[in-house]
Amino acid sequence: MTTAEYQPSDRQLHDEICQRLEQTQGVGVWQVKVAEVEGKVTLEGTVPEPAMQQAIEDLVDVCPGVQDIENKITVQ
């Protein structure tokens, strides 16, 4: 199996995304709900500014195994 074919389980993907969110200054995991099914990630929650909304999507987009993102994060 090559790296391009690697697809983590939903649980592995969830853990990776949450870990990256925790390591990002200014983003709390409690602010964003992450749900994933077979590589499709749905983000929900509220953040204080539009730049944070985009930064979270960008962070998730580079996680191995993410195939699609539905960003439902709202800006307060």
N, CA, C and O atoms as a printed pandas DataFrame, in Angstrom:
     atom_number atom_name residue_name chain_id  residue_number  x_coord  y_coord  z_coord
0              1         N          MET        A               1    0.841   -1.174    0.000
1              2        CA          MET        A               1    0.000    0.000    0.000
2              3         C          MET        A               1    0.890    1.242    0.000
3              4         O          MET        A               1    1.776    1.366    0.846
4              5         N          THR        A               2    0.670    2.132   -0.910
5              6        CA          THR        A               2    1.440    3.361   -0.949
6              7         C          THR        A               2    0.791    4.395   -0.048
7              8         O          THR        A               2   -0.348    4.226    0.386
8              9         N          THR        A               3    1.523    5.467    0.231
9             10        CA          THR        A               3    1.003    6.532    1.071
10            11         C          THR        A               3   -0.263    7.132    0.477
11            12         O          THR        A               3   -1.183    7.477    1.218
12            13         N          ALA        A               4   -0.329    7.261   -0.833
13            14        CA          ALA        A               4   -1.492    7.844   -1.496
14            15         C          ALA        A               4   -2.742    6.984   -1.290
15            16         O          ALA        A               4   -3.860    7.499   -1.328
16            17         N          GLU        A               5   -2.561    5.680   -1.074
17            18        CA          GLU        A               5   -3.692    4.787   -0.888
18            19         C          GLU        A               5   -4.119    4.683    0.575
19            20         O          GLU        A               5   -5.177    4.127    0.868
20            21         N          TYR        A               6   -3.319    5.205    1.487
21            22        CA          TYR        A               6   -3.603    5.086    2.907
22            23         C          TYR        A               6   -4.880    5.835    3.262
23            24         O          TYR        A               6   -5.020    7.017    2.948
24            25         N          GLN        A               7   -5.799    5.154    3.908
25            26        CA          GLN        A               7   -7.022    5.786    4.403
26            27         C          GLN        A               7   -7.181    5.408    5.873
27            28         O          GLN        A               7   -7.497    4.263    6.196
28            29         N          PRO        A               8   -6.960    6.379    6.759
29            30        CA          PRO        A               8   -7.111    6.072    8.175
30            31         C          PRO        A               8   -8.572    5.785    8.515
31            32         O          PRO        A               8   -9.484    6.177    7.786
32            33         N          SER        A               9   -8.773    5.099    9.625
33            34        CA          SER        A               9  -10.138    4.870   10.083
34            35         C          SER        A               9  -10.742    6.207   10.505
35            36         O          SER        A               9  -10.021    7.183   10.711
36            37         N          ASP        A              10  -12.055    6.245   10.630
37            38        CA          ASP        A              10  -12.720    7.471   11.062
38            39         C          ASP        A              10  -12.180    7.919   12.420
39            40         O          ASP        A              10  -11.979    9.112   12.644
40            41         N          ARG        A              11  -11.947    6.977   13.316
41            42        CA          ARG        A              11  -11.439    7.306   14.654
42            43         C          ARG        A              11  -10.034    7.892   14.573
43            44         O          ARG        A              11   -9.731    8.874   15.250
44            45         N          GLN        A              12   -9.174    7.294   13.746
45            46        CA          GLN        A              12   -7.815    7.819   13.580
46            47         C          GLN        A              12   -7.851    9.231   12.998
47            48         O          GLN        A              12   -7.107   10.109   13.435
48            49         N          LEU        A              13   -8.712    9.439   12.022
49            50        CA          LEU        A              13   -8.830   10.757   11.395
50            51         C          LEU        A              13   -9.331   11.775   12.417
51            52         O          LEU        A              13   -8.815   12.890   12.487
52            53         N          HIS        A              14  -10.323   11.400   13.201
53            54        CA          HIS        A              14  -10.861   12.283   14.238
54            55         C          HIS        A              14   -9.767   12.668   15.234
55            56         O          HIS        A              14   -9.614   13.840   15.576
56            57         N          ASP        A              15   -9.012   11.678   15.693
57            58        CA          ASP        A              15   -7.940   11.933   16.656
58            59         C          ASP        A              15   -6.876   12.864   16.076
59            60         O          ASP        A              15   -6.397   13.763   16.767
60            61         N          GLU        A              16   -6.508   12.653   14.820
61            62        CA          GLU        A              16   -5.498   13.489   14.168
62            63         C          GLU        A              16   -5.983   14.936   14.057
63            64         O          GLU        A              16   -5.234   15.867   14.349
64            65         N          ILE        A              17   -7.213   15.118   13.643
65            66        CA          ILE        A              17   -7.766   16.471   13.496
66            67         C          ILE        A              17   -7.823   17.163   14.857
67            68         O          ILE        A              17   -7.410   18.316   14.982
68            69         N          CYS        A              18   -8.329   16.474   15.872
69            70        CA          CYS        A              18   -8.422   17.067   17.210
70            71         C          CYS        A              18   -7.045   17.418   17.756
71            72         O          CYS        A              18   -6.869   18.462   18.385
72            73         N          GLN        A              19   -6.080   16.556   17.519
73            74        CA          GLN        A              19   -4.721   16.833   17.978
74            75         C          GLN        A              19   -4.178   18.096   17.302
75            76         O          GLN        A              19   -3.563   18.936   17.958
76            77         N          ARG        A              20   -4.401   18.227   16.018
77            78        CA          ARG        A              20   -3.931   19.423   15.307
78            79         C          ARG        A              20   -4.643   20.676   15.806
79            80         O          ARG        A              20   -4.022   21.731   15.940
80            81         N          LEU        A              21   -5.940   20.567   16.081
81            82        CA          LEU        A              21   -6.675   21.710   16.616
82            83         C          LEU        A              21   -6.135   22.118   17.985
83            84         O          LEU        A              21   -5.989   23.308   18.265
84            85         N          GLU        A              22   -5.840   21.142   18.832
85            86        CA          GLU        A              22   -5.312   21.425   20.165
86            87         C          GLU        A              22   -3.964   22.126   20.096
87            88         O          GLU        A              22   -3.645   22.943   20.959
88            89         N          GLN        A              23   -3.178   21.815   19.084
89            90        CA          GLN        A              23   -1.840   22.384   18.959
90            91         C          GLN        A              23   -1.846   23.754   18.284
91            92         O          GLN        A              23   -0.810   24.415   18.213
92            93         N          THR        A              24   -3.003   24.180   17.791
93            94        CA          THR        A              24   -3.101   25.461   17.107
94            95         C          THR        A              24   -3.503   26.529   18.110
95            96         O          THR        A              24   -4.567   26.457   18.724
96            97         N          GLN        A              25   -2.644   27.511   18.264
97            98        CA          GLN        A              25   -2.896   28.573   19.227
98            99         C          GLN        A              25   -4.166   29.338   18.855
99           100         O          GLN        A              25   -4.363   29.706   17.697
100          101         N          GLY        A              26   -5.008   29.567   19.830
101          102        CA          GLY        A              26   -6.220   30.339   19.599
102          103         C          GLY        A              26   -7.424   29.521   19.186
103          104         O          GLY        A              26   -8.523   30.059   19.049
104          105         N          VAL        A              27   -7.232   28.221   18.984
105          106        CA          VAL        A              27   -8.348   27.359   18.598
106          107         C          VAL        A              27   -8.544   26.334   19.695
107          108         O          VAL        A              27   -7.624   25.593   20.040
108          109         N          GLY        A              28   -9.744   26.297   20.238
109          110        CA          GLY        A              28  -10.057   25.300   21.247
110          111         C          GLY        A              28  -10.896   24.199   20.630
111          112         O          GLY        A              28  -11.799   24.467   19.837
112          113         N          VAL        A              29  -10.601   22.968   20.991
113          114        CA          VAL        A              29  -11.358   21.839   20.459
114          115         C          VAL        A              29  -12.829   21.966   20.868
115          116         O          VAL        A              29  -13.717   21.498   20.157
116          117         N          TRP        A              30  -13.078   22.595   22.006
117          118        CA          TRP        A              30  -14.452   22.779   22.461
118          119         C          TRP        A              30  -15.240   23.715   21.549
119          120         O          TRP        A              30  -16.471   23.707   21.587
120          121         N          GLN        A              31  -14.560   24.524   20.726
121          122        CA          GLN        A              31  -15.222   25.458   19.822
122          123         C          GLN        A              31  -15.716   24.783   18.548
123          124         O          GLN        A              31  -16.621   25.292   17.886
124          125         N          VAL        A              32  -15.135   23.657   18.207
125          126        CA          VAL        A              32  -15.424   23.014   16.928
126          127         C          VAL        A              32  -15.768   21.544   17.146
127          128         O          VAL        A              32  -15.030   20.805   17.798
128          129         N          LYS        A              33  -16.888   21.143   16.594
129          130        CA          LYS        A              33  -17.268   19.732   16.613
130          131         C          LYS        A              33  -16.804   19.126   15.295
131          132         O          LYS        A              33  -17.059   19.672   14.222
132          133         N          VAL        A              34  -16.126   18.004   15.391
133          134        CA          VAL        A              34  -15.582   17.330   14.211
134          135         C          VAL        A              34  -16.297   15.988   14.053
135          136         O          VAL        A              34  -16.329   15.178   14.979
136          137         N          ALA        A              35  -16.865   15.766   12.879
137          138        CA          ALA        A              35  -17.478   14.472   12.567
138          139         C          ALA        A              35  -16.896   14.001   11.241
139          140         O          ALA        A              35  -16.671   14.803   10.336
140          141         N          GLU        A              36  -16.654   12.697   11.130
141          142        CA          GLU        A              36  -16.060   12.174    9.910
142          143         C          GLU        A              36  -16.657   10.818    9.572
143          144         O          GLU        A              36  -16.921    9.981   10.435
144          145         N          VAL        A              37  -16.856   10.647    8.280
145          146        CA          VAL        A              37  -17.352    9.374    7.761
146          147         C          VAL        A              37  -16.623    9.106    6.463
147          148         O          VAL        A              37  -16.798    9.822    5.477
148          149         N          GLU        A              38  -15.803    8.065    6.471
149          150        CA          GLU        A              38  -15.075    7.626    5.282
150          151         C          GLU        A              38  -14.348    8.768    4.568
151          152         O          GLU        A              38  -14.421    8.891    3.345
152          153         N          GLY        A              39  -13.652    9.596    5.336
153          154        CA          GLY        A              39  -12.840   10.665    4.753
154          155         C          GLY        A              39  -13.565   11.984    4.556
155          156         O          GLY        A              39  -12.927   12.987    4.239
156          157         N          LYS        A              40  -14.873   12.013    4.731
157          158        CA          LYS        A              40  -15.620   13.272    4.634
158          159         C          LYS        A              40  -15.751   13.844    6.039
159          160         O          LYS        A              40  -16.302   13.204    6.936
160          161         N          VAL        A              41  -15.235   15.059    6.218
161          162        CA          VAL        A              41  -15.213   15.698    7.529
162          163         C          VAL        A              41  -16.225   16.835    7.557
163          164         O          VAL        A              41  -16.272   17.660    6.645
164          165         N          THR        A              42  -17.028   16.869    8.606
165          166        CA          THR        A              42  -17.964   17.967    8.824
166          167         C          THR        A              42  -17.509   18.728   10.058
167          168         O          THR        A              42  -17.275   18.144   11.116
168          169         N          LEU        A              43  -17.387   20.040    9.905
169          170        CA          LEU        A              43  -16.962   20.916   10.996
170          171         C          LEU        A              43  -18.142   21.783   11.406
171          172         O          LEU        A              43  -18.799   22.383   10.554
172          173         N          GLU        A              44  -18.415   21.854   12.700
173          174        CA          GLU        A              44  -19.485   22.700   13.218
174          175         C          GLU        A              44  -18.985   23.419   14.457
175          176         O          GLU        A              44  -18.123   22.912   15.176
176          177         N          GLY        A              45  -19.522   24.589   14.699
177          178        CA          GLY        A              45  -19.156   25.351   15.882
178          179         C          GLY        A              45  -19.204   26.828   15.583
179          180         O          GLY        A              45  -19.689   27.251   14.534
180          181         N          THR        A              46  -18.695   27.608   16.519
181          182        CA          THR        A              46  -18.691   29.059   16.385
182          183         C          THR        A              46  -17.308   29.581   16.744
183          184         O          THR        A              46  -16.718   29.176   17.746
184          185         N          VAL        A              47  -16.804   30.478   15.921
185          186        CA          VAL        A              47  -15.510   31.107   16.167
186          187         C          VAL        A              47  -15.686   32.625   16.108
187          188         O          VAL        A              47  -16.652   33.111   15.521
188          189         N          PRO        A              48  -14.764   33.373   16.709
189          190        CA          PRO        A              48  -14.927   34.822   16.786
190          191         C          PRO        A              48  -14.613   35.605   15.504
191          192         O          PRO        A              48  -15.049   36.747   15.361
192          193         N          GLU        A              49  -13.866   35.010   14.576
193          194        CA          GLU        A              49  -13.500   35.777   13.382
194          195         C          GLU        A              49  -13.387   34.891   12.147
195          196         O          GLU        A              49  -13.069   33.707   12.255
196          197         N          PRO        A              50  -13.650   35.469   10.968
197          198        CA          PRO        A              50  -13.617   34.694    9.720
198          199         C          PRO        A              50  -12.270   34.033    9.441
199          200         O          PRO        A              50  -12.224   32.930    8.896
200          201         N          ALA        A              51  -11.190   34.685    9.804
201          202        CA          ALA        A              51   -9.865   34.111    9.545
202          203         C          ALA        A              51   -9.698   32.786   10.273
203          204         O          ALA        A              51   -9.057   31.874    9.751
204          205         N          MET        A              52  -10.262   32.664   11.470
205          206        CA          MET        A              52  -10.163   31.426   12.234
206          207         C          MET        A              52  -10.975   30.323   11.561
207          208         O          MET        A              52  -10.556   29.166   11.538
208          209         N          GLN        A              53  -12.109   30.674   11.025
209          210        CA          GLN        A              53  -12.952   29.709   10.311
210          211         C          GLN        A              53  -12.167   29.095    9.148
211          212         O          GLN        A              53  -12.176   27.878    8.964
212          213         N          GLN        A              54  -11.499   29.930    8.377
213          214        CA          GLN        A              54  -10.720   29.454    7.236
214          215         C          GLN        A              54   -9.477   28.697    7.683
215          216         O          GLN        A              54   -9.102   27.698    7.070
216          217         N          ALA        A              55   -8.835   29.172    8.754
217          218        CA          ALA        A              55   -7.626   28.504    9.251
218          219         C          ALA        A              55   -7.932   27.076    9.702
219          220         O          ALA        A              55   -7.131   26.168    9.477
220          221         N          ILE        A              56   -9.078   26.877   10.331
221          222        CA          ILE        A              56   -9.464   25.538   10.779
222          223         C          ILE        A              56   -9.691   24.641    9.568
223          224         O          ILE        A              56   -9.236   23.497    9.552
224          225         N          GLU        A              57  -10.385   25.146    8.559
225          226        CA          GLU        A              57  -10.610   24.342    7.358
226          227         C          GLU        A              57   -9.283   23.991    6.689
227          228         O          GLU        A              57   -9.089   22.855    6.256
228          229         N          ASP        A              58   -8.380   24.950    6.603
229          230        CA          ASP        A              58   -7.072   24.701    5.996
230          231         C          ASP        A              58   -6.291   23.644    6.776
231          232         O          ASP        A              58   -5.632   22.790    6.182
232          233         N          LEU        A              59   -6.366   23.702    8.100
233          234        CA          LEU        A              59   -5.680   22.744    8.955
234          235         C          LEU        A              59   -6.213   21.337    8.725
235          236         O          LEU        A              59   -5.441   20.381    8.642
236          237         N          VAL        A              60   -7.520   21.212    8.624
237          238        CA          VAL        A              60   -8.144   19.904    8.406
238          239         C          VAL        A              60   -7.833   19.389    7.004
239          240         O          VAL        A              60   -7.631   18.189    6.816
240          241         N          ASP        A              61   -7.794   20.270    6.037
241          242        CA          ASP        A              61   -7.585   19.888    4.638
242          243         C          ASP        A              61   -6.258   19.177    4.407
243          244         O          ASP        A              61   -6.148   18.362    3.491
244          245         N          VAL        A              62   -5.258   19.469    5.214
245          246        CA          VAL        A              62   -3.941   18.846    5.012
246          247         C          VAL        A              62   -3.757   17.551    5.810
247          248         O          VAL        A              62   -2.699   16.926    5.729
248          249         N          CYS        A              63   -4.758   17.147    6.567
249          250        CA          CYS        A              63   -4.665   15.882    7.303
250          251         C          CYS        A              63   -4.756   14.715    6.325
251          252         O          CYS        A              63   -5.638   14.698    5.466
252          253         N          PRO        A              64   -3.865   13.749    6.443
253          254        CA          PRO        A              64   -3.926   12.585    5.565
254          255         C          PRO        A              64   -5.262   11.851    5.730
255          256         O          PRO        A              64   -5.695   11.575    6.849
256          257         N          GLY        A              65   -5.894   11.546    4.624
257          258        CA          GLY        A              65   -7.146   10.806    4.642
258          259         C          GLY        A              65   -8.379   11.665    4.454
259          260         O          GLY        A              65   -9.458   11.139    4.185
260          261         N          VAL        A              66   -8.243   12.988    4.589
261          262        CA          VAL        A              66   -9.398   13.870    4.384
262          263         C          VAL        A              66   -9.668   13.971    2.896
263          264         O          VAL        A              66   -8.797   14.372    2.124
264          265         N          GLN        A              67  -10.873   13.606    2.496
265          266        CA          GLN        A              67  -11.250   13.639    1.087
266          267         C          GLN        A              67  -12.185   14.785    0.764
267          268         O          GLN        A              67  -12.214   15.262   -0.371
268          269         N          ASP        A              68  -12.958   15.236    1.757
269          270        CA          ASP        A              68  -13.913   16.323    1.543
270          271         C          ASP        A              68  -14.184   16.983    2.883
271          272         O          ASP        A              68  -14.118   16.333    3.926
272          273         N          ILE        A              69  -14.490   18.281    2.855
273          274        CA          ILE        A              69  -14.788   19.022    4.072
274          275         C          ILE        A              69  -16.080   19.797    3.872
275          276         O          ILE        A              69  -16.263   20.491    2.872
276          277         N          GLU        A              70  -16.964   19.662    4.841
277          278        CA          GLU        A              70  -18.178   20.483    4.883
278          279         C          GLU        A              70  -18.002   21.405    6.077
279          280         O          GLU        A              70  -18.084   20.967    7.224
280          281         N          ASN        A              71  -17.763   22.678    5.808
281          282        CA          ASN        A              71  -17.476   23.649    6.854
282          283         C          ASN        A              71  -18.760   24.377    7.239
283          284         O          ASN        A              71  -19.236   25.250    6.514
284          285         N          LYS        A              72  -19.311   24.002    8.395
285          286        CA          LYS        A              72  -20.526   24.632    8.913
286          287         C          LYS        A              72  -20.205   25.546   10.086
287          288         O          LYS        A              72  -21.098   25.917   10.848
288          289         N          ILE        A              73  -18.939   25.910   10.234
289          290        CA          ILE        A              73  -18.535   26.793   11.322
290          291         C          ILE        A              73  -19.094   28.180   11.058
291          292         O          ILE        A              73  -18.989   28.699    9.947
292          293         N          THR        A              74  -19.688   28.776   12.080
293          294        CA          THR        A              74  -20.219   30.124   11.948
294          295         C          THR        A              74  -19.303   31.110   12.675
295          296         O          THR        A              74  -18.568   30.742   13.592
296          297         N          VAL        A              75  -19.366   32.354   12.247
297          298        CA          VAL        A              75  -18.576   33.408   12.851
298          299         C          VAL        A              75  -19.490   34.230   13.754
299          300         O          VAL        A              75  -20.557   34.676   13.335
300          301         N          GLN        A              76  -19.064   34.420   14.977
301          302        CA          GLN        A              76  -19.851   35.155   15.967
302          303         C          GLN        A              76  -19.945   36.603   15.629
303          304         O          GLN        A              76  -20.574   37.368   16.360
